[in-house]
Amino acid sequence: MYFSKAGKMYQLSFDFTFDRQVMERIMDQWLKSFFNIFLKYKKIFRLPKVIQKMIQMSRQLKMLRKILLDQDKSGLFCVSHLTHMAFEKTQDLVSSCKNMNVNISGILLNLATPETDCEFCSALCQRENDIREKFNNTFVDIHQCLVYDHGELGNIERLEKLGNSLFVS
């Protein structure tokens, strides 16, 4: 997150790993706080559409939580890149999901560089292979799929071909 003060840019970095109960309490407290403000000042704010939207959002969040925890109804696929930063963020995501009992069905390693005769591309491919090895060693129990750049999908046939290559064994 970036913010500016007196013309200077500052970066704030937050590294949070929540367990499921903490995350649920934070979301519930956030929604309850807004509801309390609207109830306390209902004659001043008079925002029925906003209140209805918040009620709907609260119900949808509860439904989403329920679905994510049911492995028969949902599967979470993590999409990452073969960079050090993406690897670190994927570790955070997988850790948070495990703490919340959310199953990760697979990791898609997107936009990989294929091996070619080009020196630059080969060097990039080698660097990505080193990072891929880190993914393989760290996420042993999660299926991983390497996805090369397929260009502009543009039509349903190309999308279907990509989907089959990712999800059909």
Secondary structure, DSSP 8 states (H G I E B T S, - for coil): -EEEETTEEEE--------HHHHHHHHHHHHHHHHHHHHHTHHHH--HHHHHHHHHHHHHHHHHHHHHH-TTT--EEEEEESSHHHHHHHHHHHHHHHHTT--EEEEEEEEE----S-HHHHHHHHHHHHHHHHHHHH-TTS-EEEEE------SHHHHHHHHHHHH--
